[in-house]
């Protein structure tokens, strides 16, 4: 009887500290400027996070950059889908900077001034002129430390021919079905 008690106690303890339950019950808000590229990337990101961690993800659309970053400063948004062009504008640097240099500048300036971390980019859009990447707050990094490694699975996705087809075929649902099918076909969910 004593062995059974200790075995059950150990099993309950093991389940309570399991990393699988670490994200369940949390809600992550993704902030985007309402455009097709960001909608599709946000949907891919949302579905990957939800399927892999159990975290509830909500996509919040904003009309402009100022409105988006006000929500970030208030703590209402934890992840932003950002382009280097907008980032350079946000930090007051010229947009003509080459994409790779712009990404490095944005990474360091966002970390210093906004307490946000640029993760591995989704890739380049608009003919390679800008880089698009997920940017998370340091609070989200502390509460979801495995998130950067998970989102790295979407790194370089915009270079994929399937991504271009998905962007054109987005339906009335904002690309939810297409994103889910893409992630399933790639065995990411």
Phi and psi restraints in degrees (value plus and minus 20) as a CYANA .aco file:
   2 UNK   PHI     -83.8   -43.8
   2 UNK   PSI     -60.0   -20.0
   3 UNK   PHI     -83.5   -43.5
   3 UNK   PSI     -60.8   -20.8
   4 UNK   PHI     -82.1   -42.1
   4 UNK   PSI     -64.4   -24.4
   5 UNK   PHI     -79.0   -39.0
   5 UNK   PSI     -69.0   -29.0
   6 UNK   PHI     -86.8   -46.8
   6 UNK   PSI     -55.7   -15.7
   7 UNK   PHI     -85.6   -45.6
   7 UNK   PSI     -64.1   -24.1
   8 UNK   PHI     -85.1   -45.1
   8 UNK   PSI     -62.9   -22.9
   9 UNK   PHI     -80.8   -40.8
   9 UNK   PSI     -63.2   -23.2
  10 UNK   PHI     -84.2   -44.2
  10 UNK   PSI     -61.1   -21.1
  11 UNK   PHI     -84.4   -44.4
  11 UNK   PSI     -63.4   -23.4
  12 UNK   PHI     -83.5   -43.5
  12 UNK   PSI     -62.9   -22.9
  13 UNK   PHI     -83.3   -43.3
  13 UNK   PSI     -63.7   -23.7
  14 UNK   PHI     -82.1   -42.1
  14 UNK   PSI     -60.2   -20.2
  15 UNK   PHI     -90.4   -50.4
  15 UNK   PSI     -53.3   -13.3
  16 UNK   PHI     -92.0   -52.0
  16 UNK   PSI     -45.5    -5.5
  17 UNK   PHI    -124.6   -84.6
  17 UNK   PSI      -9.4    30.6
  18 UNK   PHI     -84.2   -44.2
  18 UNK   PSI     114.9   154.9
  19 UNK   PHI     -86.1   -46.1
  19 UNK   PSI     -38.4     1.6
  20 UNK   PHI     -85.2   -45.2
  20 UNK   PSI     -49.4    -9.4
  21 UNK   PHI    -112.8   -72.8
  21 UNK   PSI     -18.7    21.3
  22 UNK   PHI     -82.9   -42.9
  22 UNK   PSI     -52.3   -12.3
  23 UNK   PHI    -126.0   -86.0
  23 UNK   PSI     -33.0     7.0
  24 UNK   PHI     -82.6   -42.6
  24 UNK   PSI     113.8   153.8
  25 UNK   PHI      74.7   114.7
  25 UNK   PSI     -31.0     9.0
  26 UNK   PHI    -110.4   -70.4
  26 UNK   PSI     134.8   174.8
  27 UNK   PHI    -143.3  -103.3
  27 UNK   PSI     109.6   149.6
  28 UNK   PHI    -131.6   -91.6
  28 UNK   PSI     108.9   148.9
  29 UNK   PHI    -123.0   -83.0
  29 UNK   PSI     104.2   144.2
  30 UNK   PHI    -119.9   -79.9
  30 UNK   PSI     106.5   146.5
  31 UNK   PHI    -122.6   -82.6
  31 UNK   PSI     112.2   152.2
  32 UNK   PHI    -157.0  -117.0
  32 UNK   PSI     134.1   174.1
  33 UNK   PHI    -103.9   -63.9
  33 UNK   PSI     113.6   153.6
  34 UNK   PHI     -90.8   -50.8
  34 UNK   PSI      72.6   112.6
  35 UNK   PHI    -165.2  -125.2
  35 UNK   PSI     138.9   178.9
  36 UNK   PHI     -77.6   -37.6
  36 UNK   PSI     -61.9   -21.9
  37 UNK   PHI     -81.9   -41.9
  37 UNK   PSI     -69.3   -29.3
  38 UNK   PHI     -88.5   -48.5
  38 UNK   PSI     -54.3   -14.3
  39 UNK   PHI     -81.3   -41.3
  39 UNK   PSI     -66.8   -26.8
  40 UNK   PHI     -87.1   -47.1
  40 UNK   PSI     -63.8   -23.8
  41 UNK   PHI     -84.2   -44.2
  41 UNK   PSI     -58.3   -18.3
  42 UNK   PHI     -85.8   -45.8
  42 UNK   PSI     -58.5   -18.5
  43 UNK   PHI     -87.1   -47.1
  43 UNK   PSI     -63.3   -23.3
  44 UNK   PHI     -80.3   -40.3
  44 UNK   PSI     -65.8   -25.8
  45 UNK   PHI     -83.0   -43.0
  45 UNK   PSI     -66.7   -26.7
  46 UNK   PHI     -78.6   -38.6
  46 UNK   PSI     -69.7   -29.7
  47 UNK   PHI     -88.1   -48.1
  47 UNK   PSI     -56.4   -16.4
  48 UNK   PHI     -84.5   -44.5
  48 UNK   PSI     -66.3   -26.3
  49 UNK   PHI     -84.0   -44.0
  49 UNK   PSI     -66.1   -26.1
  50 UNK   PHI     -83.0   -43.0
  50 UNK   PSI     -65.8   -25.8
  51 UNK   PHI     -87.1   -47.1
  51 UNK   PSI     -58.3   -18.3
  52 UNK   PHI    -106.9   -66.9
  52 UNK   PSI     -46.8    -6.8
  53 UNK   PHI    -139.6   -99.6
  53 UNK   PSI     -40.2    -0.2
  54 UNK   PHI      65.5   105.5
  54 UNK   PSI     -20.4    19.6
  55 UNK   PHI     -91.6   -51.6
  55 UNK   PSI     116.2   156.2
  56 UNK   PHI     -96.9   -56.9
  56 UNK   PSI     111.9   151.9
  57 UNK   PHI    -142.5  -102.5
  57 UNK   PSI     111.6   151.6
  58 UNK   PHI    -140.4  -100.4
  58 UNK   PSI     116.9   156.9
  59 UNK   PHI    -121.1   -81.1
  59 UNK   PSI      99.3   139.3
  60 UNK   PHI    -126.4   -86.4
  60 UNK   PSI     105.7   145.7
  61 UNK   PHI    -118.7   -78.7
  61 UNK   PSI     119.1   159.1
  62 UNK   PHI    -146.1  -106.1
  62 UNK   PSI     132.0   172.0
  63 UNK   PHI     -97.9   -57.9
  63 UNK   PSI     -52.1   -12.1
  64 UNK   PHI    -167.9  -127.9
  64 UNK   PSI     149.6   189.6
  65 UNK   PHI     -85.5   -45.5
  65 UNK   PSI     -60.2   -20.2
  66 UNK   PHI     -83.7   -43.7
  66 UNK   PSI     -63.4   -23.4
  67 UNK   PHI     -81.8   -41.8
  67 UNK   PSI     -62.2   -22.2
  68 UNK   PHI     -81.5   -41.5
  68 UNK   PSI     -69.6   -29.6
  69 UNK   PHI     -93.9   -53.9
  69 UNK   PSI     -43.3    -3.3
  70 UNK   PHI     -84.5   -44.5
  70 UNK   PSI     -60.3   -20.3
  71 UNK   PHI     -86.2   -46.2
  71 UNK   PSI     -57.1   -17.1
  72 UNK   PHI     -83.3   -43.3
  72 UNK   PSI     -65.9   -25.9
  73 UNK   PHI     -83.3   -43.3
  73 UNK   PSI     -51.4   -11.4
  74 UNK   PHI     -98.8   -58.8
  74 UNK   PSI     -29.6    10.4
  75 UNK   PHI      65.4   105.4
  75 UNK   PSI      -6.4    33.6
  76 UNK   PHI    -103.3   -63.3
  76 UNK   PSI     -40.9    -0.9
  77 UNK   PHI    -142.0  -102.0
  77 UNK   PSI     114.2   154.2
  78 UNK   PHI    -130.2   -90.2
  78 UNK   PSI     -39.2     0.8
  79 UNK   PHI    -161.4  -121.4
  79 UNK   PSI     115.3   155.3
  80 UNK   PHI    -142.4  -102.4
  80 UNK   PSI     117.5   157.5
  81 UNK   PHI    -111.0   -71.0
  81 UNK   PSI      92.7   132.7
  82 UNK   PHI    -145.0  -105.0
  82 UNK   PSI     128.2   168.2
  83 UNK   PHI    -127.0   -87.0
  83 UNK   PSI     134.5   174.5
  84 UNK   PHI     -85.7   -45.7
  84 UNK   PSI     -53.4   -13.4
  85 UNK   PHI     -80.5   -40.5
  85 UNK   PSI     -69.5   -29.5
  86 UNK   PHI     -85.8   -45.8
  86 UNK   PSI     -56.6   -16.6
  87 UNK   PHI     -84.3   -44.3
  87 UNK   PSI     -63.8   -23.8
  88 UNK   PHI     -82.7   -42.7
  88 UNK   PSI     -58.9   -18.9
  89 UNK   PHI     -84.0   -44.0
  89 UNK   PSI     -61.8   -21.8
  90 UNK   PHI     -83.1   -43.1
  90 UNK   PSI     -57.7   -17.7
  91 UNK   PHI    -116.1   -76.1
  91 UNK   PSI     -15.6    24.4
  92 UNK   PHI      56.9    96.9
  92 UNK   PSI      11.1    51.1
  93 UNK   PHI    -129.1   -89.1
  93 UNK   PSI     137.2   177.2
  94 UNK   PHI     -86.8   -46.8
  94 UNK   PSI     124.2   164.2
  95 UNK   PHI     -96.4   -56.4
  95 UNK   PSI     -37.1     2.9
  96 UNK   PHI     -92.8   -52.8
  96 UNK   PSI     -27.8    12.2
  97 UNK   PHI     -75.1   -35.1
  97 UNK   PSI     118.0   158.0
  98 UNK   PHI     -75.7   -35.7
  98 UNK   PSI     130.1   170.1
  99 UNK   PHI     -74.8   -34.8
  99 UNK   PSI     -64.1   -24.1
 100 UNK   PHI     -87.2   -47.2
 100 UNK   PSI     -63.1   -23.1
 101 UNK   PHI     -87.2   -47.2
 101 UNK   PSI     -57.7   -17.7
 102 UNK   PHI     -82.7   -42.7
 102 UNK   PSI     -60.3   -20.3
 103 UNK   PHI     -82.7   -42.7
 103 UNK   PSI     -65.2   -25.2
 104 UNK   PHI     -84.8   -44.8
 104 UNK   PSI     -61.1   -21.1
 105 UNK   PHI     -83.9   -43.9
 105 UNK   PSI     -65.1   -25.1
 106 UNK   PHI     -81.6   -41.6
 106 UNK   PSI     -62.9   -22.9
 107 UNK   PHI     -76.6   -36.6
 107 UNK   PSI     -70.5   -30.5
 108 UNK   PHI     -91.1   -51.1
 108 UNK   PSI     -60.9   -20.9
 109 UNK   PHI     -89.6   -49.6
 109 UNK   PSI     -60.2   -20.2
 110 UNK   PHI     -84.3   -44.3
 110 UNK   PSI     -59.5   -19.5
 111 UNK   PHI     -83.7   -43.7
 111 UNK   PSI     -63.5   -23.5
 112 UNK   PHI     -92.9   -52.9
 112 UNK   PSI     -70.7   -30.7
 113 UNK   PHI    -111.5   -71.5
 113 UNK   PSI     -50.4   -10.4
 114 UNK   PHI    -132.7   -92.7
 114 UNK   PSI     -26.6    13.4
 115 UNK   PHI      38.8    78.8
 115 UNK   PSI      22.2    62.2
 116 UNK   PHI    -143.5  -103.5
 116 UNK   PSI     130.2   170.2
 117 UNK   PHI    -137.2   -97.2
 117 UNK   PSI     105.1   145.1
 118 UNK   PHI    -101.4   -61.4
 118 UNK   PSI     108.2   148.2
 119 UNK   PHI    -115.0   -75.0
 119 UNK   PSI    -197.8  -157.8
 120 UNK   PHI     -77.9   -37.9
 120 UNK   PSI     112.1   152.1
 121 UNK   PHI     -85.2   -45.2
 121 UNK   PSI     129.6   169.6
 122 UNK   PHI     -88.6   -48.6
 122 UNK   PSI     -47.6    -7.6
 123 UNK   PHI     118.8   158.8
 123 UNK   PSI    -183.4  -143.4
 124 UNK   PHI    -127.4   -87.4
 124 UNK   PSI     127.4   167.4
 125 UNK   PHI    -149.3  -109.3
 125 UNK   PSI     152.0   192.0
 126 UNK   PHI      33.9    73.9
 126 UNK   PSI      33.7    73.7
 127 UNK   PHI      47.9    87.9
 127 UNK   PSI       7.0    47.0
 128 UNK   PHI      62.5   102.5
 128 UNK   PSI     -10.4    29.6
 129 UNK   PHI    -100.2   -60.2
 129 UNK   PSI     -47.2    -7.2
 130 UNK   PHI    -154.7  -114.7
 130 UNK   PSI     132.2   172.2
 131 UNK   PHI    -124.1   -84.1
 131 UNK   PSI     119.5   159.5
 132 UNK   PHI    -137.2   -97.2
 132 UNK   PSI     114.3   154.3
 133 UNK   PHI    -168.8  -128.8
 133 UNK   PSI     136.8   176.8
 134 UNK   PHI     -98.3   -58.3
 134 UNK   PSI     118.6   158.6
 135 UNK   PHI    -146.1  -106.1
 135 UNK   PSI     104.6   144.6
 136 UNK   PHI    -135.5   -95.5
 136 UNK   PSI     135.3   175.3
 137 UNK   PHI     -98.9   -58.9
 137 UNK   PSI     137.7   177.7
 138 UNK   PHI     -86.3   -46.3
 138 UNK   PSI     -48.7    -8.7
 139 UNK   PHI     -82.9   -42.9
 139 UNK   PSI     -62.1   -22.1
 140 UNK   PHI     -86.9   -46.9
 140 UNK   PSI     -59.3   -19.3
 141 UNK   PHI     -80.9   -40.9
 141 UNK   PSI     -58.5   -18.5
 142 UNK   PHI     -89.6   -49.6
 142 UNK   PSI     -57.9   -17.9
 143 UNK   PHI    -105.6   -65.6
 143 UNK   PSI     -44.3    -4.3
 144 UNK   PHI    -149.9  -109.9
 144 UNK   PSI      50.2    90.2
 145 UNK   PHI     -84.2   -44.2
 145 UNK   PSI     -40.5    -0.5
 146 UNK   PHI    -107.9   -67.9
 146 UNK   PSI     -23.2    16.8
 147 UNK   PHI     -78.8   -38.8
 147 UNK   PSI     -64.9   -24.9
 148 UNK   PHI     -77.6   -37.6
 148 UNK   PSI     -61.8   -21.8
 149 UNK   PHI     -86.3   -46.3
 149 UNK   PSI     -58.7   -18.7
 150 UNK   PHI     -85.0   -45.0
 150 UNK   PSI     -67.0   -27.0
 151 UNK   PHI     -90.4   -50.4
 151 UNK   PSI     -37.5     2.5
 152 UNK   PHI     -83.2   -43.2
 152 UNK   PSI     -42.3    -2.3
 153 UNK   PHI     -84.7   -44.7
 153 UNK   PSI     -40.4    -0.4
 154 UNK   PHI    -117.3   -77.3
 154 UNK   PSI     -16.7    23.3
 155 UNK   PHI     -81.2   -41.2
 155 UNK   PSI     112.5   152.5
 156 UNK   PHI      57.9    97.9
 156 UNK   PSI      -9.8    30.2
 157 UNK   PHI     -84.5   -44.5
 157 UNK   PSI     -49.4    -9.4
 158 UNK   PHI     -91.0   -51.0
 158 UNK   PSI     -36.1     3.9
 159 UNK   PHI    -101.4   -61.4
 159 UNK   PSI     -32.3     7.7
 160 UNK   PHI     -93.6   -53.6
 160 UNK   PSI     112.6   152.6
 161 UNK   PHI     -80.7   -40.7
 161 UNK   PSI     -51.8   -11.8
 162 UNK   PHI     -85.0   -45.0
 162 UNK   PSI     -51.4   -11.4
 163 UNK   PHI     -84.0   -44.0
 163 UNK   PSI     -63.7   -23.7
 164 UNK   PHI     -81.4   -41.4
 164 UNK   PSI     -60.5   -20.5
 165 UNK   PHI     -86.5   -46.5
 165 UNK   PSI     -59.7   -19.7
 166 UNK   PHI     -83.3   -43.3
 166 UNK   PSI     -61.0   -21.0
 167 UNK   PHI     -82.5   -42.5
 167 UNK   PSI     -58.7   -18.7
 168 UNK   PHI     -93.9   -53.9
 168 UNK   PSI     -53.5   -13.5
 169 UNK   PHI    -113.1   -73.1
 169 UNK   PSI     -15.4    24.6
 170 UNK   PHI     -70.8   -30.8
 170 UNK   PSI     112.5   152.5
 171 UNK   PHI    -116.2   -76.2
 171 UNK   PSI    -184.6  -144.6
 172 UNK   PHI     -87.7   -47.7
 172 UNK   PSI     -37.5     2.5
 173 UNK   PHI    -105.6   -65.6
 173 UNK   PSI     -11.1    28.9
 174 UNK   PHI      57.5    97.5
 174 UNK   PSI      -8.7    31.3
 175 UNK   PHI      75.1   115.1
 175 UNK   PSI      -7.7    32.3
 176 UNK   PHI     -80.5   -40.5
 176 UNK   PSI     -69.6   -29.6
 177 UNK   PHI     -86.5   -46.5
 177 UNK   PSI     -64.1   -24.1
 178 UNK   PHI     -82.2   -42.2
 178 UNK   PSI     -62.9   -22.9
 179 UNK   PHI     -82.7   -42.7
 179 UNK   PSI     -64.3   -24.3
 180 UNK   PHI     -82.3   -42.3
 180 UNK   PSI     -65.8   -25.8
 181 UNK   PHI     -81.7   -41.7
 181 UNK   PSI     -62.0   -22.0
 182 UNK   PHI     -81.0   -41.0
 182 UNK   PSI     -68.3   -28.3
 183 UNK   PHI     -84.1   -44.1
 183 UNK   PSI     -57.3   -17.3
 184 UNK   PHI     -87.7   -47.7
 184 UNK   PSI     -63.6   -23.6
 185 UNK   PHI     -82.0   -42.0
 185 UNK   PSI     -53.1   -13.1
 186 UNK   PHI    -105.8   -65.8
 186 UNK   PSI     -19.1    20.9
 187 UNK   PHI      39.1    79.1
 187 UNK   PSI      17.0    57.0
 188 UNK   PHI    -111.7   -71.7
 188 UNK   PSI     -41.5    -1.5
